[in-house]
Each structure stands twice: as structure tokens, then as C-alpha cells.
Amino acid sequence: MHLSISFISAVSSCLITALLIHCSHAFSAINNNIMTTARPFRIRTITSFITIDPSDFDNEASSLKEKINACSRLLRDGESQMTTAGFEVQTIRIATNPFGEWLVTNKEDDVNERLQRFNNLLSDCDINFCSLGPSYDPEHTTAICPEIVSIAPGRFSCSANINAGDITAALAAAKCIKTISLKDEGEHLQGGLGNFRFAAASCIDTVPFFPGARAPKGLGKDTIAFAVGLENGGFARELLQEAGSIENVQNVFYDKMRKELLPIQQICVGLESDNGMQYLGIDTSLNPSLDDGGSVAEAIECLDEVGVFGNPGTMAAAAAVTTSLQSIPDVKTTGYSGLMLPVLEDRRLAELDTLSIQKLLCISSVCGVGIDTVPIPGDVSERSLASLILDVAALACRWNKPLSSRVFPVPSRLAGMATSFDSPYMCNSSIFPVE
């Protein structure tokens, strides 16, 4: 039976059309799968850094407004690109040079006026986190830092720089912490929560995490820089379960961590090129979440040598992880790039009754971040608090590593009592003794 040429042509055309439609759907499905593939961790922050000059407040702060708008464009572009690549971006932030260089004038009223103007400009750009850098003057630490963290709705953070053996600076930081703990004018301050946005910090330069973040020294007043910080407790657990032993940590991190960080770095290098900004790197720190399985301490316990976090083997594990995080091939790192152990942000740390401040400080000698989000008695003396701050500063300056003290004196609570914070950013734990 003979088929006409026109019939054969029609059938062929239909088959080709059907094949093209099928291929189109297949490629679309593959593309959608790539775009929506869940990444193993979140971006905690994209932080931009700017240098503010007193003149930026002239002419109704028009120059400051331009800087904030430029930061906002960079941050939104980065947020959009990373979201498209499958990463959840939790926050975008701005950090400045030390506030003593631009906030303090001869007029007492100027401090509050400039803070309010800055606050309003950030609000206009929907930027809810801004670190104003460290205080280098003990008088600023005691008088101005409490005012900075008090500004509603809690957008501002700051810190106090502490050098090894600087008793005056440590006492000023201790007094500041105590003052903030007693403030209760607003939900962002009640119950000692204001100290979530203040830390005594040592050897900190380019860190994207708050409250220690500050613009790098020497950053030009017309230059914007940026860095990325992660939230990756669940991924840490996955990696350390695979490693099984301290001896395997480096190989697993070099392979698996590098693979996940390179897409972030590629986006950042593109942002640097397209926007004329300075890319500073990724803080590769293991940083916990409050999700189930998001504890970094619990992840460390996956290693054979550890058992219970804080027991023998913990420091060896922390050192191995930190060494690996700071030397991942082809990845530009910045900040702490170590092990973050914030007690009230890590459910496993919060439940361990064998932990002490001294244990945490010992572990910090081989990683980071220091003594972080640790609740302490509300009646702690300024002298005892200053001594703790000096211990952290001594460790940081001796080894030239960024460390900080972020502690929460809880009003009317004693050591061993439970906290009752109502915050989406923290869990609760027993209060640690200082002495």
C-alpha cells in the first residue's frame, strides 16, 4: 500500500512537533529543579561596610542617604541572586567605621539627633540591622553605647574595643553591660535583651556577624565593601557524621564545603565586578540554628573522639574544624571562620549542665567566637564582669584572633535559675555563674 508524500510529511511534522514539546517540557523541568534545589544551609547575612564622615550629616544628611541607598541596591541585588541560586537569605545588614569618628560632636544633642536620622534612613530602605562599630573611648562606652542599643526598634548594634590588660576599657564595658541589662523601655530591651546588640570585642576587623561587625580599617569613605555569613548547623552535622573521626574532617570539609561555597563566591565576585564594590570574603564559620538538628555542639558530638560536647576530645575537634574552615581551597574567607558557640542560639549547648564559662573560653582558644550569648546572674559585679572580659581579650590578643564577650546579666535571676527570654532568635538555658 502506497502512502502519499503529503501524508508522510504531515505525520513527520506531527512527530517532530511532539518531540520538541516533550524536550521543552523536559528541559523546563530540569531547569526548574536546578533553580529550586534546596541548599544545605542558609545565608545568615549579607553585610555591607561603609565609612561615615561627619560631613555626611550636612545638608540633611544627603551624603549619608546616598551611601545607604547604594548599600541597599548592592544588598538587594545580592539577595536576589542568591535566592535565585537556591539560598535562603535571612538578613541584609550594614556596618560602619567606629562611631566615635562620626557620631560624637561638641553638642550633646547631636548624638541622639544623628542616631534618629540614621535610623529613619535605614527604615526607608527596610534595613533592620546596622552595627555602628566599636568604641575606643571608655567614656563613649559607658555613655553612648547604651543609648545606641536603646534606639527603638532595636536596629542598632555596637561594641567596645578591648586590648589585653586594658583594665579601664574592660571596666567601662562591664558598666555598659550592666546599664543595658537594666533598661526596659521597649520589647527590644526587656529582661536584659539589650545586650544581644552589644559586645566587648578584641582583634576584630572584617566580621559580617553582629554585634562585633565594623568597617575594615582603611576603607575609603567612597568605597562600599561586603561579606557573607552563614547559618549552617544542620550542614555541619551532615559533614561531621560523614567524617566520623577528627582525622577525616579536613578531607570532608575541603570537598563538600568547598562545593557549596563556590556558587556563593561566584555570585559575590559578579557583584563586585558589576557594582564596583569590594568583596571581602565569606565567613565560613559553623553557625547554629534553632531548627531540629541545627546545633553545632551536637554536630561536634558526631565525632568518635568527642562523645559529649565539652568533654575530652572537644578542643581537638574544634581545632580540626577551624583549621579546615580557614583553609578551604579556592574560597576567600574573612571574619571568624571558626566554630561559633552561642549558648542561647544552640539548643544542645543550652541544655548541657556540664558546661561552664571557663570551658567555653578554653574551647575558644582554638576556634571562635569567644563567650557568646551566655546568661549570667543579674547581680554580677562590674569587677567580676571586667575580669571575664580581660580573659577573653588576653586570649584574643595573645593569638591575634577575633574574640568577643557577649553576656546577658538577667535581672533578678541567680546562677542555676532558668532564663525566660521570649525571642525568636534565642532559646533558654540555666544561668551560668561567673565567679
N, C-alpha and C positions, 0 to 999 in steps of 0.2 A: 504494500500500500504506500503510495507516494504522498508525502506531505508538502504542501506549498511552501515556497520560500518565505512568504509573508507570515504564515503560521509559525514557522520555526523562529523567525525574527521576533515575533510577538512574545513567544514563550521565553526566548533568551533574555529579552528585555525585562520580563517579569522576574525571572530568576536573579538577574543582576541587581534589580531594584531591591528585591527581598534580601539579597546578600549584603548590600550596602546598609540597609536599615538594621539588619542584625549586627553588623560590625559596629555601626554607630552606637547602638544600644550597649554593646559590649565595652567599647572604649569609654563611653559615658559612665558606665558602672565602675570601671577600673579607676577612672579619674575621680569620681565621687568617693570611692573607697580610700584613695590616697589623701584626698582633702579632709576626710572625716576620721582618718585613723587616729585613735586616741594615743596621745603621747604618754610615756610612763611617769611624767612629773609635770608640775605646773611652773610657770614663771611667777615667782612671788612679787618681783618688782622690776620695772624698767626705771632706772633713776637717772635723771639728767642733772648736771652740775653746772652752776653759773657763779661768776664772781660779781658781786654787787659793790658799787661805789656810792658814797654819799650823794654824789650828784645825780644818781639815778632817781632820786626822790624830787628833784627840781621839776618845775612845770607840771605839777600834778602827777608826778611820778611817771611821766610819759616814757622815759627810757626803760624803767623797770617793767612797765607794761609790755613794751616791745620784747624784752628778754623772756618774760613769762609766756607770751604768745608764741615766740619761737620755740621754746621748750615744749609747749603744748602740741605744736604741729609735729615736732620730732617724735614725741611720746605717742601721739595718736597714730602716726604712721607706723611706728614700730609695733604698737599694739595690734593694729590691723593686719600687718604682715605675719606676725607670729600666730595670731588667731587663725589666719588662713592656712598656715602651715600645721595647724592642729594643736597648738599650745594654748592652754588657758592662761590668760594674763590676769593676775589678781589685782595689782595696783600699778599706777604710774606715779612717780614722785619727783620732787625737785630738792636738791641740797645746795646750800650756798657756802661761801667762804665764811670764816669766823665772824659772828655777828658784831663783835667789838669793832670791826673795821668799817661798819656802815650804819649800824643801828643807833649807837650811842653818840649823843651830841652834848653840847653845853646846856641845852634846855631839857629839863626833866620831862616835860610833856611830850617831847619829840618821840621818845621810845614808844609810848602807847599809840601815838598817832601813826607812826610808821608801821607798827605791827598791824594796826587795824586796816590801813591802806593796803598793805601787802596781803593780808587775809582776804580782803574783798577782791583783789585782782586774781588771786588763786581760785576763789569761789566762782568768779566769772568764767574761768577756764575749766571748772569742775575738777580741779586738782586738790585732793583731800589730804595729802601728806607732804610736808615740807620740813626739812631739817635746816636749822639756822647755824649749823656748825658749832664748834667748841668755844667755850670761854677760856681766855688765857689770863684773866684778871680775877682774883678771888672776890673782889668787891662786886664784879659783874655776876659771878657765880651765885652769890648769896642774894643779890638784889634783883637781878634781871632774869636769870634762868627760871625762877618760879613764876614770874609774870608771863614769860614766853609760853610755858606749857599750860598756863591758865586760860589763855585766849580761847574762847568758845569758837567752834565746837570741838576743839582738840586737834586742830590741823598741824600745829607746830610742835617740833621736837628740837632738842638741843643737847649739848653735853658740856662737860668741863674737862679740859686737858690736865692730866696729872703726870708729872715726871717723877722718876724714882726719888724717894726721900724728900719730896716737897710737902712737908707737913702742913704748911699754911694752905696750900691748894687742896689738900685732902680734907682738912677740917672745914674749909669752905664748901666743898662738895657734900660732905656729911650734913652740914647745916642746911644746905639746899634740899637734900633728900628728905630730911625731917620736916622742913617747912612745907614742901609739896605734899607730903603724906597727910598733913592736917587740913589741906584745902578741900572744900566740898561744895564749891559754887558751880554746880553743874554735874551731869552724869559722867563726863569725861574725867572728873577729879575724885568722885566719891569713893570712900573706902581705901584710899591710898593709890587709886588707879593713875593719878597724875604721873607717878614715877615710871609708868610704861613708856613715857616720852622723854625721859632724862637718864643719862648715864655718866659716870666718871670714866673717862676714856684715856688710853695711853697708846702711843705709837700708831695712831690711826691716820691714814691718808685717804686712799681711794677705796671706800667701802660703800656698796649700794644699799646696805641694810641700815635701818634706823634703830636707835636714835643717834648712833655714832657717825652717820654719814656727813661728809663735808666735801666741799670742792677741793680738788687737788691743789697743793701749793704750786704757785706759779702759773695757774690757769689764767690766761688773758681775759680782760674784762669784756672783750667782744667775742670770746670763744665759748661754745657750749660743748660739753663732753657728756658721755653717757656710759652706763654699765648695767649689767643684768644680774639679778639674784634669783635663786631657785627655791622651790619648795619640793623636796624630793625624798621624804622619809620612806614612802612606800617603795620607791625605786631602790633606795639603799638596802632595804630588806631583801629585795629580789637579788641584788648583786651579791650581798654577803651570804645569802643562802647558797647561791651558786659557788661562791668561793669556798665556803666550808671551813677554811683554815686561814690563818694570817698569812701563811706563805703563798697563798694564791690570790690575795687581794689585788696586788698590783696588776697582774695579767688581766683579771676580770674587769677592773676599772679602766685600764688602758683600752680594752676592746669595746666593752658595752657603753661606758660613759662617754668615750670619745665619739662613738657613732651617734649618740643622741644630742651631743653638744654642737657638733659641726653644723647642723642646719640652723641653729640659733646664731652661731658665729657668722655664717654666710649672710643671714639677714642683716646683722649688725654692720658688717663690712659694706653692704649695699647702702645702708642708711648713712654711714659715714661718707661714702662717695657721693650719694645723691643730695645730701643736705649740707655738706661742708662741715660736719660736726666731727668731734674727736671720739673715737671708740676706745674705751679703756679696758674692756675685757669682761669676762664672766666670773662672778664669784661662785666657784664650783662647790661651795660648802654643802655638806649634808645637813639639811634643814627640815625639822619635823613638821608634821601637820597634826591636827586633832582627829583626823579620819582614823577609822579602824585600820590597823597595820601601818599607820603613819609615823610611829615612834622611831627615832634614830637610836635611842638606847636599846629598844627591842631588836632593832636590826643588828646592832653590835653583838647581842646575845646569840645570834645565829652562828657565830664563830665557835669552833670547838674549844678554843683556848680560854673563852670568857666565862661561860655559864651564866652568872648573874652580873648585871652591869654594876661596876664599882668594885668587884672582886678582883683578885689577881688575874692578869691577862688583859684587863681593860685598857691600861695605858699602852701596852704593846699593840693592841688592836687600833686604838686611837691614833697612834703614831704611824702605823702602816697605812691607814686610810688617809690621813692627812698628807703623807708623803706622796701617795698616789694622786690625790686630788690636785696637788700643786705642780704636778709634772705630767699631765695628760698630753700626749703628743699632739701638736698642731692646734692647740687651743690656747688662746690668750687669756690668762687668768688675772684676777685682781682681788682686792679685799681680803677677807679672812681665808677663804679657800681651805677650810678645815672642817672640824666636827662641831656643830652647833648643839649646845646642851642647855636650852632654856627650860627650866624646871616646869613653869606653868604653861608651856606650849608643847610639852611632850608627856603624854599620859603615863608612860612607863616610868619616867623619871619622877613624876608627881606621886606615884603610888609606892615607890621604894622607901621603906623605912630605915634602910641601912646607909643611905646617902648622908653626907654632911657637906658643909661649905668647904672644908679643907680637902675632902676627897675630890670635889668638883674642881677646886683650884689646882690640885695635883694633876688631874687629867688634862686641864687646860695648858699645862706646861708643854704638852706635846701636840696640842691641836688649837682650838679656839672655842668659844669666843671670850671666855672668862667666866665671871659669876653673873648669870643672866636670868632675869625674871625669877629671882629667889625671894619668897616671902619671909620676912623676919619680924621679930616682936616690935610692936609699936613703941615700946618704951626703951628701945635700944639707945645707948648713949652716943652722942656725937663722937666721943673719943674712940669707942669701940668700932663704930662705923668707919671712921677715918683710918683706923689701923687695918681694917679689911681692904679698904681702897688702896692703901700703901702696899699691901701684899701683892695685889693684882698689878699695880704699877711697877713694882720691883721685878716681877716676873716678865712683864712686857718689855721693859727697858733692858733687862739683862740679856734677853734673847732677841731683841728688836722685832717683836711680833705684836700685831694689834690685839689688844685685850681690853675689856671694859667691865665695870661693875654696875649692874642694873638690879637694884634690890628694892623690895617693896615693904617698908615698915607698915604693918597693918594696925591701925588704931584700935586700942582696947583688946588686942589679942596677944597671947603669950606663946612662947615656944611649945610646940606639941599640939597646940589647938589647930583646928581646921580653918582654912580661908573660906569665904563665901562670895567670891567675885562673880558677878553676873556680866560676863563679857564674851562675845563671840570669838575673841582671839585667844582666850585662855581657859584652862581647866582649873581645878582647885587641888590643894595639897595641904599637908601639915606644915606648920610654920617652923622654919629652921632656927636653931639657936645660933647666935653669933659668937658668944663667949664660951 
